[in-house]
């Protein structure tokens, strides 16, 4: 789709505004909107934005990052291929944007451009990463300034599904109208908790659509007088919300799944094993990108199926990296790997870019993963975990960020500007929430993710 087609479709849909969407270092989705009358010019020139925004944390507190203060501008330049009419918002459309310097070059802080660079490195190996997200979210009403789950049903309960059926029907329709597939839906373990999975797509498109999915989950909820939260741990006593990342490596033409080896017992190729080994090697640091918020570490605890140990296993939902069993007759297409230590407080461009950087390191060094773990690692003795090289994941946001800062592969891939600004933003959130109480933490995450 080109700019002319976007303008035409915006006119046919009687749009008044088109949001230029981006996701910041804080993981929140933000936007500036163009009136349709000036859309054609802004598709070419972009919309101006202060350089300071990428130093803003999730509490709208500006951090002292060099070059990201009151002086300076970048441009939000939209990708016409991402244009959507938003069915849950009257007369409104949206596009995803790149952050571009005034000289026309990608801004070093642009997370979307970072993912493009990582895709480029994979392309040099005639490969692309296909990705699908599984998003868990919680539906609530607000009663006396408190978030109250809409139901108290059981996992996969039809009672819970019925309580949300009008909402879910509109959600499915809204995704369909945006050309985003819905593969599965079910009510989940937590009160008011639901899960949807969307089809796999090349990494950049998957990240773009992940932002649109997050927006749609929340936008449809607002139409029903509900609050939808993708916060990792919306209530201390309730189940956590993950945004599990399923991924596989394909050739550029999409004809062959390079993770698949039909002669292997578990269908995993040597490339898959090396990619997994790279992910495991960098996983504590990668958590700083995939599970990056203060609230994330309320979820990643042992025996809550969130992947609290650095290990991998076959159909092991306590392993942070899970290899799902394949489906009969679809062995090649269904061979994939799941990263469980991921949630929607992340910026998906950073998550997937970091995932590629970690996996590439495994491929380039020919790494082999340790033995797979086929039991709940929490049930093993410390000595047995040590023998199997199983270590605990970071216990706090600060631990994950420290691991990220010390990881030369990931920070080198990010580049100094993006790495420095990201760490400054996320570390400031750690400082703020460490000083606050439980109510402050919930308010700061529930309605922002």
C-alpha positions in Angstrom: 0.0 0.0 0.0 1.3 3.5 -0.9 0.5 7.0 0.4 -2.1 7.6 -2.3 -3.9 4.4 -1.4 -3.9 5.3 2.3 -5.4 8.7 1.6 -8.1 7.1 -0.6 -9.0 4.5 2.0 -9.1 7.1 4.7 -11.5 9.2 2.7 -13.7 6.2 1.9 -13.9 5.4 5.6 -14.9 9.0 6.5 -12.0 9.2 8.9 -11.3 12.4 10.7 -8.0 11.5 12.4 -5.2 9.0 11.8 -3.1 8.1 14.8 0.7 7.8 14.3 1.5 5.1 16.8 4.8 4.2 18.5 5.9 2.3 21.5 8.5 4.0 23.8 11.3 2.7 25.9 8.7 2.5 28.7 6.6 0.0 26.8 3.5 2.1 26.6 1.8 2.8 23.3 1.7 6.5 22.4 0.4 8.5 19.5 0.0 11.8 17.7 -2.8 12.1 15.2 -3.0 13.8 11.8 -6.3 15.3 10.5 -7.2 13.6 7.3 -7.1 17.0 5.5 -3.3 17.1 5.9 -2.6 13.4 5.8 -1.1 13.3 2.4 1.7 15.8 3.3 2.3 14.1 6.7 2.7 10.7 5.1 5.7 12.3 3.3 7.1 14.6 6.0 6.0 12.8 9.2 4.8 14.6 12.4 7.3 16.4 14.6 8.2 15.0 18.0 10.5 16.3 20.7 13.6 14.1 21.2 12.8 14.1 24.9 10.0 11.5 24.5 12.3 8.5 24.3 13.7 9.5 27.7 10.2 9.6 29.3 9.4 6.7 31.6 6.0 5.1 32.3 5.2 7.7 34.9 5.8 10.6 32.4 9.0 11.5 34.3 11.7 12.8 31.9 15.1 11.2 32.6 18.4 13.0 32.2 19.7 11.3 29.0 22.2 13.2 26.9 20.6 14.6 23.7 17.1 13.9 24.9 16.1 17.2 26.5 14.1 20.2 25.6 16.1 21.0 22.4 15.7 19.0 19.3 13.2 17.3 17.0 12.7 14.0 15.2 9.9 13.0 12.8 7.3 10.3 13.2 7.2 8.9 9.7 4.4 6.4 9.1 4.7 3.1 7.2 1.8 3.1 4.8 1.7 -0.7 4.8 0.6 -0.6 8.4 -2.5 1.5 7.8 -5.7 0.3 9.5 -9.2 1.7 10.0 -9.9 1.2 13.8 -13.3 -0.4 14.1 -13.6 0.3 17.8 -13.1 4.1 17.5 -15.3 6.3 15.5 -13.8 7.9 12.4 -10.3 6.9 13.4 -7.4 5.2 11.7 -3.8 4.3 12.7 -0.4 3.6 11.3 2.9 2.5 12.9 5.9 4.9 12.6 9.6 5.0 12.5 11.5 7.7 14.4 13.5 9.6 11.7 16.2 12.3 12.1 15.8 15.6 10.3 18.4 14.4 7.8 16.1 11.5 6.9 18.2 8.8 8.6 16.7 6.5 11.2 17.0 7.9 14.7 19.5 5.8 16.7 16.8 5.5 19.4 14.2 4.1 17.0 13.1 0.7 18.3 11.3 -0.2 15.1 14.5 0.5 13.1 16.5 -1.7 15.6 14.2 -4.6 14.7 14.7 -3.9 11.0 18.5 -4.0 11.5 18.2 -7.4 13.3 16.0 -8.7 10.5 18.7 -7.5 8.1 21.3 -9.6 9.9 19.1 -12.6 9.6 18.5 -11.9 5.9 22.3 -12.2 5.4 21.9 -15.8 6.4 18.9 -16.2 4.0 16.6 -16.4 7.0 13.7 -14.6 8.7 12.1 -15.1 12.1 8.4 -15.9 12.1 6.7 -14.9 15.4 3.3 -15.3 17.0 2.2 -13.7 20.3 -0.1 -15.2 22.9 -1.6 -12.4 24.9 -3.2 -12.9 28.3 -5.3 -10.0 29.7 -7.6 -9.2 32.5 -11.1 -7.6 32.2 -12.3 -5.5 35.1 -14.8 -2.9 36.2 -14.0 0.0 38.4 -15.9 0.0 41.7 -15.1 2.6 44.3 -11.8 3.3 42.6 -10.9 -0.3 42.7 -10.3 -2.7 39.7 -12.7 -5.6 40.2 -12.5 -8.7 37.9 -15.6 -9.3 35.8 -15.9 -12.9 36.9 -14.5 -15.4 39.3 -14.7 -18.5 37.1 -12.3 -21.4 36.6 -9.6 -22.0 34.0 -11.1 -22.5 30.5 -14.5 -22.1 32.2 -17.4 -21.6 29.9 -19.0 -19.5 32.7 -16.1 -17.0 32.4 -16.3 -17.1 28.6 -20.0 -16.4 28.8 -19.5 -13.5 31.1 -17.3 -11.9 28.5 -19.0 -13.2 25.3 -20.3 -9.8 24.0 -16.9 -8.3 24.5 -15.0 -11.2 22.9 -17.3 -11.2 19.9 -16.6 -7.6 19.2 -12.9 -8.1 19.8 -12.8 -10.9 17.3 -14.7 -8.8 14.8 -12.4 -5.8 15.3 -9.3 -7.9 14.8 -10.8 -9.4 11.6 -11.6 -6.0 10.2 -8.0 -5.0 10.7 -6.8 -8.1 8.9 -5.4 -9.6 12.1 -6.2 -13.3 12.4 -7.5 -14.8 15.6 -6.4 -18.4 16.1 -7.6 -19.3 19.6 -9.5 -17.7 22.4 -10.3 -19.0 25.9 -10.9 -17.9 29.5 -7.7 -18.4 31.5 -6.8 -19.3 35.1 -7.2 -15.9 36.7 -10.4 -14.2 37.6 -11.4 -12.0 34.7 -8.5 -13.4 32.7 -8.6 -14.3 29.0 -6.1 -15.3 26.3 -6.0 -14.8 22.6 -3.4 -16.1 20.1 -2.7 -14.6 16.7 -1.1 -16.2 13.6 2.7 -16.1 13.1 4.1 -13.4 10.8 7.6 -12.0 10.0 9.1 -10.3 13.0 8.5 -6.7 12.0 4.9 -7.3 11.0 4.3 -9.4 14.2 5.6 -6.5 16.3 3.4 -3.9 14.5 0.4 -6.1 14.9 1.2 -6.8 18.6 0.7 -3.0 19.2 -2.5 -3.0 17.2 -3.7 -6.1 19.2 -2.9 -4.4 22.5 -4.8 -1.3 21.3 -7.8 -3.3 20.2 -8.0 -5.3 23.4 -8.2 -2.0 25.4 -10.3 -0.1 22.9 -13.0 -2.6 22.6 -13.1 -2.9 26.4 -13.7 0.8 26.8 -16.7 0.5 24.5 -18.2 -2.0 26.9 -17.5 0.1 30.0 -14.6 -2.2 31.0 -10.9 -1.8 31.7 -8.7 -4.3 29.9 -5.2 -4.7 31.4 -2.2 -6.6 30.0 -0.2 -5.8 33.1 2.0 -8.7 34.1 0.5 -9.0 37.5 -2.7 -7.0 37.7 -3.7 -8.2 41.1 -1.3 -9.6 43.7 -3.5 -12.5 44.5 -4.5 -13.3 40.9 -2.8 -15.1 38.0 -0.2 -13.1 35.9 -0.5 -12.1 32.3 2.1 -13.2 29.8 2.7 -12.3 26.2 4.4 -15.5 25.2 6.5 -15.4 22.1 6.4 -18.3 19.7 9.1 -18.2 17.1 10.7 -20.2 14.3 13.4 -19.6 11.6 12.4 -19.8 8.0 14.1 -19.2 4.7 13.4 -15.8 3.1 10.9 -17.2 0.7 9.0 -18.9 3.5 9.3 -22.3 1.8 11.2 -24.1 4.6 11.1 -24.0 8.3 14.8 -24.2 9.3 13.9 -25.2 12.9 12.4 -28.4 11.6 14.2 -31.7 11.1 11.9 -34.6 10.3 14.6 -37.1 11.2 15.1 -35.8 14.7 13.0 -37.3 17.5 11.8 -33.9 18.7 11.8 -32.5 15.1 14.4 -29.8 16.1 17.2 -29.0 13.6 20.7 -28.2 14.5 20.0 -24.5 13.7 17.1 -24.6 16.1 19.3 -26.0 18.9 21.9 -23.4 18.3 19.3 -20.6 18.3 17.8 -22.0 21.6 21.3 -22.1 23.1 21.9 -18.5 22.2 18.6 -17.5 23.8 19.4 -19.4 26.9 22.9 -17.9 27.1 21.5 -14.4 27.0 18.1 -15.0 28.7 18.7 -13.1 32.0 19.7 -10.1 30.0 17.0 -10.6 27.4 14.5 -10.5 30.2 15.4 -6.8 30.6 13.7 -6.4 27.2 11.0 -9.1 27.2 9.8 -8.8 30.8 11.1 -5.3 31.6 8.7 -3.7 34.1 8.7 -3.6 37.9 5.5 -5.6 37.9 7.0 -8.3 35.6 8.8 -10.0 38.5 5.6 -10.5 40.5 4.7 -13.0 37.7 8.0 -14.7 37.1 8.2 -16.9 40.1 8.6 -20.7 40.5 5.6 -23.0 39.9 3.4 -20.4 38.3 4.1 -21.6 34.8 5.9 -18.4 33.9 9.4 -19.8 33.3 11.3 -18.8 36.5 14.4 -20.8 35.6 16.9 -20.6 32.7 16.3 -23.9 31.0 14.5 -25.5 28.1 12.3 -28.5 27.8 9.7 -30.3 25.6 6.1 -29.4 26.5 7.5 -28.1 29.9 5.5 -25.1 30.9 7.8 -24.4 33.8 10.8 -24.0 31.5 11.4 -20.5 30.3 12.0 -21.8 26.8 9.5 -24.5 25.8 9.5 -26.7 22.7 5.9 -27.5 22.0 5.0 -30.9 20.5 4.1 -30.8 16.8 0.7 -31.5 15.2 0.2 -34.6 13.2 0.2 -33.8 9.4 1.6 -30.3 10.2 5.0 -31.3 11.5 7.1 -28.8 9.7 4.7 -25.8 9.9 4.1 -26.4 13.6 7.7 -26.8 14.7 8.4 -23.7 16.9 9.8 -22.6 20.2 8.1 -20.6 22.9 9.6 -18.0 25.2 7.5 -17.8 28.3 9.4 -15.0 30.2 7.7 -12.3 28.2 4.8 -9.9 28.8 3.1 -6.9 27.3 4.8 -4.3 29.4 7.6 -4.7 26.8 8.3 -2.9 23.6 7.7 -5.7 21.0 10.4 -4.3 18.7 13.0 -4.5 21.4 11.8 -7.9 22.5 12.0 -9.4 19.0 15.2 -7.6 18.1 16.8 -8.8 21.3 15.6 -12.3 20.6 17.1 -12.3 17.2 20.4 -10.9 18.5 20.6 -13.7 21.1 19.7 -16.4 18.7 22.1 -15.2 16.1 24.9 -15.3 18.7 24.0 -19.0 19.2 24.1 -19.6 15.4 27.3 -17.8 14.8 29.1 -19.5 17.6 27.6 -22.9 16.9 26.4 -23.2 20.5 24.7 -26.4 21.8 22.0 -26.1 24.5 22.3 -28.0 27.8 20.2 -31.1 28.5 16.5 -30.4 28.2 14.7 -30.3 31.5 11.6 -32.5 31.4 10.4 -31.9 35.0 9.4 -28.9 37.0 12.9 -27.4 37.8 11.6 -26.2 41.2 11.2 -29.8 42.3 14.9 -30.5 41.8 17.5 -30.2 44.5 20.0 -27.3 44.3 22.7 -29.8 43.5 20.7 -31.3 40.7 19.9 -27.9 39.2 23.6 -27.0 39.4 24.5 -30.2 37.6 22.1 -29.4 34.8 23.3 -25.7 34.7 19.8 -24.5 35.7 19.9 -21.0 37.3 17.0 -18.8 38.4 15.8 -16.0 36.3 16.3 -12.4 37.5 14.3 -11.9 40.7 13.6 -8.2 40.1 13.5 -5.6 37.4 16.8 -4.2 38.7 18.5 -7.6 38.3 17.3 -8.0 34.7 18.4 -4.5 33.8 21.8 -5.1 35.4 22.1 -8.3 33.3 21.2 -6.4 30.2 23.7 -3.7 30.9 26.4 -6.3 31.3 25.6 -8.2 28.1 27.8 -6.9 25.3 25.9 -8.9 22.6 22.5 -7.3 23.4 23.8 -3.8 24.2 26.0 -3.9 21.1 23.0 -4.8 18.9 20.9 -2.0 20.5 23.7 0.6 20.0 24.8 3.1 22.6 22.0 5.6 22.2 19.1 3.1 22.5 20.8 1.1 25.2 21.6 4.1 27.4 18.2 5.7 27.0 16.4 2.4 27.6 18.3 1.6 30.7 17.8 5.1 32.1 14.1 4.9 31.6 13.6 1.5 33.1 15.9 2.0 36.0 14.0 5.2 36.9 10.8 3.1 37.1 12.6 0.6 39.4 13.5 3.5 41.7 10.0 5.0 41.7 8.1 1.8 42.3 10.6 0.6 44.9 9.6 3.6 47.0 5.8 3.2 46.4 3.3 0.8 47.9 1.2 -1.9 46.4 -1.6 0.4 45.3 0.9 2.7 43.6 2.4 -0.3 41.7 -1.1 -1.5 40.6 -2.2 1.9 39.5 1.0 2.4 37.6 0.7 -0.8 35.6 -3.0 -1.8 35.4 -4.2 1.0 33.3 -1.0 1.7 31.3 -0.3 -1.8 29.8 
